[in-house]
């Protein structure tokens, strides 16, 4: 794992647990045969490819916050 890439990825996803979850999910996808969003550099491991995708802006994360009292903001909530 390239530590410099990890630090650059942390600038894009400041939550380390979220970054780790994103990376592990993307590495699983790459291992399953999905094509990378970028051209891998020679000698890149799949984790490096995933981090490079985040650094180049090819992969982003969204965080959704829902109030438990506001049923209108919760998807599929019944009145």
N, C-alpha and C positions, 0 to 999 in steps of 0.2 A: 504494500500500500504506500502510495506517495503522500508523505506528510504535508508537503507544500500544497498539493491539490486539496487535501482535507481542510487545511486552514482557509484556502480560497473558497471552498464550498461553504464553510461556516459563515462567511460574510454574506452569502445568499440565503442560508437557512440558519439563523442564529440559535435555534433550539437544537442542541446536540442530540437528544433522544429522537426528535423528529427527523433529523438528518440521517441518523443511523437506520431508522425505519425505512426511509426513502431509499437509502443505498442498498439495504438488504433485499427489499422488494425488487428493485431494479436489477440487482445481480441475479436473483432467482429468474427473472424474466429473460435476461441474457443467457443464462445457463439452459433455459428451456428452448432456446433457439430464436428468440426475438432479435431483430436486427437493431444495431445501435443507431442512435439519432445523429451521431457524429462519426467521422472517419477515425478509427483508433490509430494511435501512434504505434510505431514498432516497439514491441516489448510491453505494451500496456496489458495489465491484468483487467479482468472484468470490473473489479471495484474501481480501478482508475478510470475506466470508460464511463462508469456511472457518475463518478465525481466530476469528470470533465463535462458531462452532459449538464450537470447542475451549474457549473461555473460558466458555461457558454450560454446559459439561459434556455436550453432545450427542454429542461425539466423544472417544474416549479411545484410548490405545495400550497394548498389552500387550507385554512383553518376555519371551521365553522363553529360559532358559539350560539347556542340556543338557550333561551330562558325556559325554565321548567314551568313558570307561571303563565307565560305568553303562548297559548296554544296555537295562535295564528302563525307563529314563527317556526313551529315544529312541523316537519313534513308528515303528511298522512295522519294528522291529529283529528280526532272526531270531536264535535262540539259538545 
